[in-house]
Amino acid sequence: MTDAGTDYATRYEVAALRRELRELKLYVGQLALRRSVDARLGVLLSAIFAAVGDSVWTAADVSTLAVLPGRGVLAEALAPLVRDRGGLRSLGKALARAAGHNVNGYRLAQVGTDRAGALWQVTRV
């Protein structure tokens, strides 16, 4: 191979390695974000289960419960999800993403809908 051909091949390989490194960094970032979200959801599901057991509820029900006296743990678990994402609709979307997954020993399931929105249930696994 000529020097120009070797130089071209080397530049091509370096470019390919840079692309692969960018993809790996993105993947690692997504994993870190997922762990953070899973940790928040785990705390939230535990607090919801402590507050309502395995009964059926809506995001609005849980939000209302969180402001009652003696529900500080639930309010603290709910606050970052609602504050960071902008309200009950965002909370509902976060719950929808978590539905069907086991998180910290709890499983969240959407069990139906009504005029108030999605109906949720947390169970232990």
Summary of the structure (lengths in Angstrom):
residues: 125
radius of gyration: 22.2
end to end distance: 62.1
largest distance: 78.7
contacts: 333
relative contact order: 0.14
helix: 66%
strand: 16%
